[in-house]
């Protein structure tokens, strides 16, 4: 009787989930683990959060096929009314505040409200991780672009500046895209071919080998590796 009940629960879990090529998680920080040979392996800890299909994009209505996925749950008072209506239409009870689209070869309206499973993200698999890098504020060219700088002697008036940035009398202007001091960081970046070390759905975490873009407690996108 217990085995039959377990089988029914497994079927219902499979029926309420869907495998997609990407999902969203939270970067919890970094730590280290040891492999079977005792080697030290630095890893990034990813907190697994619910990813629920909130809309199905179809060719007939939207001109393309994709799933809209909602994540980033907050308390109800922080969810805006239009988003509440959108979630109510999809029959999603969770108070999700962030949405993104994941393209898929085939889509079905029956998948509305289902949660993304991690069936294809197994240990030793490779993924591409996308996140917003840490903001560094306003920085000079030596830190931003690794310029060499000038002499450090007291008599020199050229230490950490850019040097000559202009051109001759013609055209007599500074070209666009010239490397200059400015805002550094806080840009979207993707790191490819990161190895999955461990996936623990019961405790809600995933370990990725090495570092990934993004700051602590920031959202990151984990997708199946394109070049593996």
GIJOKA-V103855 format. One record per helix or strand of 3 or more residues. SS is the DSSP state (H for helix, E for strand). FROM is the first residue (numbers start at 1). TO is the last residue. If there is no record, write none. Layout:
# GIJOKA-V103855
ss=SS from=FROM to=TO
ss=SS from=FROM to=TO
This chain:
# GIJOKA-V103855
ss=H from=2 to=15
ss=E from=17 to=19
ss=E from=22 to=34
ss=E from=40 to=48
ss=E from=52 to=57
ss=H from=59 to=62
ss=E from=66 to=73
ss=H from=76 to=78
ss=H from=81 to=89
ss=E from=96 to=103
ss=H from=109 to=111
ss=E from=115 to=117
ss=E from=126 to=132
ss=E from=137 to=139
ss=H from=141 to=145
ss=E from=182 to=184
ss=E from=188 to=200
ss=E from=205 to=209
ss=E from=219 to=224
